[in-house]
Amino acid sequence: MPEGPTGPLAGVRVADFSRVLAGPYATMLLADFGADVIKVESPAGDDTRQWLPPVDAAGRSTYFGGVNRNKRSVVLDLTDDAGLAEARRLAASADVVIENFRPGVMARFGLDYDRVRARNPGVVYCSITGFGTGEGAALAGYDLLVQAVGGLMSITGDPDGDPTKVGVALVDVLTGQNALAGILLALRERDRTGEGQLVEVTLLQSLLSALTNQASSTLATGVPPRRLGNQHPSIAPYAVFRAADRDLVIAVGNDRQFRALARVLGAPALADDARYATNTDRVAHRDELRAELEQALAAASARQWVDELTDAGVPAGLVNDVAEAIDFAEGLGLAPVAEVATADAAASHRSVANPIGLAATPPQYRTAPPALGEHDGADWLPAPLVE
């Protein structure tokens, strides 16, 4: 076994019964800071091992690889007595247990919170569901479904187009971040009291919380927001615009920035036009304003405008693809990519770095995502329980 991890979570054992995205994302972030994450997989493995293409240089699923670094993988068949006994031993030895099965599945295996806590009173047990354990227990927790029923698709897309999902499983990612926060809060409380607790996170509540201003306006006015494409309901100009060669974003947040924008575009009179004098005026006349701005923007490249606007203190940027976005972050010195050596030097594992920066104890990238069952039979597994 390699030397144990270090970091603020060193010594914290995580029994990870989760799969696909929300749970594995949370446990990867924990592992980056030193937690010993033991990923429990069925004999078939996490579904995302088979979600390909795309694949990396070694032919591995990039989906699985994106959320499973720094972990150990053990295969335990919960429908088999020996596998189930091993899983119960692991849960009884863990500081954290995390799962995202449908409600009732873990209870069927004797791995629910109450029974794990009976053997392990200090356990922090995180349960991720789509819609809770009550009336929504039978609903499947798929990200696309939650984006639909949770209102996100109703505000995403062109005003006259179809409801549109976000281009990544954003609700799963948000839920994973909430799971991470809940686990850390519960571990902090355990430091004070010695007692563990149940952490419950749902996809639907994670999305509703993330709707922020759109949800608050609905609660205050009773009127649900509508799709505005890339425009903002409360700010203008704050959208995507076309320059001579490609798209850019201009995000004006106040009247001073608007005056600077008008000056850079060579149209200072726009700032004195009564239709655009204040943000409220600009929101009311956003269509006329867009036409005037794009007429001016057509005179030069998006890159030129971004440089000039940035120099003038006007927030602006190119509409990058993902590769350009990573390059952009690298150019800013943010070190967005974590690279881990593998046995095959030509196929080292690259993934997006942990977004949390700690000055004294930064995240560490120790091992590539494990092969299925790579750590079966390891001598660090807990000793058998005395029943």
N, C-alpha and C positions, 0 to 999 in steps of 0.2 A: 504494500500500500504506500502511495506517495506521502511525503510529509504533510501533516494536516494543515488546513487553511488558517490564515491569520486574518485579523480585522475585527471590527466592533461586534460581529456576530459569531466569532470563533467559539466553538464549544456548543453552539446551538444546533441540535439535530432536528431536521425537518423530514417527516415521513410524508412524501408527496404522492397522494393517490389521484392527483388531477391529471387532466390530459387536454390536448388541443391548444388553447391559447390563454385564457384568463388566468387559470391557476399556474400553468408553467411559466408564464411571464412573471408573475409575482415571485415564484420560488427561484427563478433565475436571478432576479434582483437581490433576493436574500443571499443566494450563493455567492454573488459577486462581493459581498461584504463579509464573507467568511463562514456563513452557515453551511453545515454538512447536509446537503439535500440528497436524500435517497429516493430516487424516482421509481415508484412501484408500477410495473407494466404487466399487462396480461401477456400470455404467450404470443398473441398477435402484435403486441406493441402498441404504442400510442398511434392513433389513427393518422396523425400528421407525418409519420414515417413514410406513409404510402401516398402522401399528397405531392405528386410530382407529375410532370415537370413544374417548375424548374428544378435543376439539381446543381450541386457545386462540382468542383473539379474531381471529387472522388465519387460522384454519382449519388450523393446523399441528398435527401429532401432539404431544400433551403428553408421551407416552412418550419420543419422540426428544428433545424439548426439554429434558427433565429431566436429561439426561446429556451434552449436546453443546455447551454454551456455550464461548466463548473458543477455538474451533477454526476451521481452514480446511478446506474440502472440495474435493478434487480427484477427478474421475472417471477411473479407470484400468481398462481392460478387460484383465485378466490373461490372457485367452485370445487377445488380439491382440498381435502382435509389438511394435508401437509402444508400446502400453500397458504391456506387460511390461518393456520396456527402460526406460521412465520409472520404473516401480516399483523396478527394480533400482538405478537412479541414486539415487533417493530413499533407499533403504535404505543405500546405501553412504555417503551424506552424513549420516546420522542419528546422534545420540548414543544414542537409544533406538528400538528397533523392538519393537512389541507386536502380537501376533496371537492369535486364538482360533479358528482353523480346526480341523477334525478333523486328528489326526496324519497326516502325509504330504502334505497339500495344499500347504503352503508349499514342501516339497521338490520337488514336481512342477513348481513354477514357478521353481525355482532361488533361492528366497527363504528357505530354511531357515537355521538358525543357522550351520552350518559354512561355507556358501557366502557368506553375508553377512559373516561374521567374516574370511574370507580377503581380502576387499576392505577391510574396516573393522575392524581388530583391537580398537579401543576400544569397539565397540558393546556396549551393554547390551540383550540380546535377551530379551524376556519372552514366554513361551509359556503360554497359559492353555488347559487342557483339562478335560474333565469327569472323566476317570478315569485320566489318565496316558497314557504312550506304549507301555506293555507290553500285558498281557492285556486291559486295559480300553480300548485305543485305538479299537476299533470301536463302543463304546457312545456313544450320543448324549448330550451334556452339557446336558440341559434341567433347569432349576432344580427343577421339580416331581418329576422322576425322581430327582434327587439327594436331595431331602427325603425321598422314600420309602425308597430303598435305603440312605441314610445314617443312618436311625434317627430323624430329627427328627419325622416324622409319628407314630411309635409313642408319643411322649411328649407329643403335642399333641392336645387335644380332650378331651371329657368322658370320664370313666372308662367309662361304658357306651355311649358313642357310637362313631362311626367315626373311624379315624385322620384327622387334619386337617392340611392344609398351613398354613403361616404366610400371612398376608394380603398379603405382598409377596414378591418374588423374593429372599428374604433371603440365600440361598446365593450368588447372583450378587453381591450387594452385599458380603458378607464376602470373597468371592474378589477383588473389585476392590480392596478395602482391602489385602488381602495382596499383590496385585500392586503396588500403590503402594509398600508398605513394601519389597518385594523390589527394586524398581527403585531406590529411594533408597539402599538398602544397597549395591547394586552400583555406583551412581554414586560413593558415598563411597569404596568400595574402589578404583575407577578413579582417584580423586583421589590415592591413595597410590601406586598401581603403574603407572598408565597403561593398564592392561589392562581390557577389558570382560569380560563373562561371560554365561552363560545363566541366566536366572531362570525357574524352572518352578513354576507354581501350578495346583492342581487344585481343582475344585469339591468333590469328595468329601473331600479332606484338609482343606479349609477348614472344611467342616461338622463333621467329626469333632473338629477342634481347638476349634471353638466350642461343642461340647457340654460342655466343661469338667467341672463336678461330676457330671453325668449319666454321662459317659464314665468318669471316675475311679472312681465307685462301681461301675460294671460291671466294670472291670478288677480292682478290689480284692475284690469279693464274688462275681463270676461270675453275678450276678443282674441282668438288664436291668431298668431302671426301667419303670414303667407310667404310663399317662395318669392325670393327677390334675385335669384341667380347669384352673382358675385357681389351684389350691392348690400349695404348695411341698412337696417331699418331705421337707425337713428343718426347716422353720420353721412355726409357727402362733401366732396367726392371721396369715396372709400370703396374702391372696386378695381376690377381688371379693365385696362384700356389697351387699345391697339395703337402701336407706333408704326413706323415705316416698315419694319421687318418682323416684329414679333410682339407678344403681349408683355405688359408690365403691370404691376400693381402700384397704385397711388393711394396712400392712406392718410388723408388730411384729418387731423383731429381738432383743429381750432382755426379761428379767423386769421391769426398771424401766419400760420402755415399756408392758408389759402392765398393770402396776398403774395407770399413768396413763390408759390406755384404759378400764379398768374404772371409774375414778373419773369420767372425763368422761361416760361412758354412764349414770352414776347407779347403777352396780351394783358397788360396791367389794368386795362379798363374793366376786366371781368370782376375785379375786386370791388369796383365802385358801382357795379350794376345792382340795382335794387333787388333783383331776383336772387342774387348770390351774396348779399351783404353779410348775412349771418348763417350759421349752420342750419337753423330752422328753415330759412329761405332756400338754402341749397337743397335740402331734403325735399322741399315742396316742388322744386323745379329741377329735379335730378336728371330728367331726360334731356331738357334743353342744355343743361350744363355738360352732360356727356358729349353731346354733338359738338359743342364748342371746343371742348378739351381735345377730342380726337382729331378735329380739324387741325389744331395746332401741333399735336403729337405726330401727325403724319409727315412732318417736315424733317424728322431725324430718326435715327435708330433708337431702339429701346435702351441699349447699353449707354448711349450718349445721354439720354434723358435721365436715366437712373443716376449716372455720375453727377450731372449738373444739379438735379433735385436734391441728392444726398448732401452735396456741398452747401446747398442753400438751406439745409435743415428741414427738408420736406421728406417724410418717410416714403421710400419708393424702392421697388426691387423687381427683378426679372421673375417671370413665371417659369421656374426651373422644373426639369424632370428630376427623378430621384437621384440619378447619377450626378447631375449638376448640383443638386442640393448637398450631397455628401462632399463634393469638391468645394463648394462654397463654405461649408463648415470647416473643412480642413484649411482653407485659405485664411480663415479667421483665427486659426490656432486652437480650435476647440477639440481636436483629436476625437472625431466622431466614430472611428473604427477601432474595434478590439480585435487583435489577431493572436491566435493561439497556435503554437507549433503542434504538429501531429507526427505520428510515426512515418507518414509519407510526407517528406519535406515539400514535395511539389503540390501538396493538397492541404496546406495549412488552413485552419478555420478562421474566417473573417465574419464578424457580426457587428451590429451597431453597439457602441459602447453604452454602459450604464449612464443614464442622464443625471445621476445624483453625484455631485462632487463634494467630497469631504477632504479638507486640507491635510489633516493628520493621518487619517486612515482611509485612503482612496480605495475604490473598487479594484479588485484583482482578477485577472483573467488567467486561470490556471490550466483548465482542461477543456478540450473540445467536447461537443455534445457526445454522450456515450453511445456505443453500439448497444443494441438490444441485449439485455442480460449481461453486459460486460462485467458487472461486479457480483454476479451470482456466487454464492458460497464463500464470500469474503469473510475473514476472521473477525471483522469489526461488527458483524451482526450481533444483536443482543443474545444473551444466553436464554435458554428456554424458561418460560414462566413456570412457577410452581402453582398449579391450579388448585 
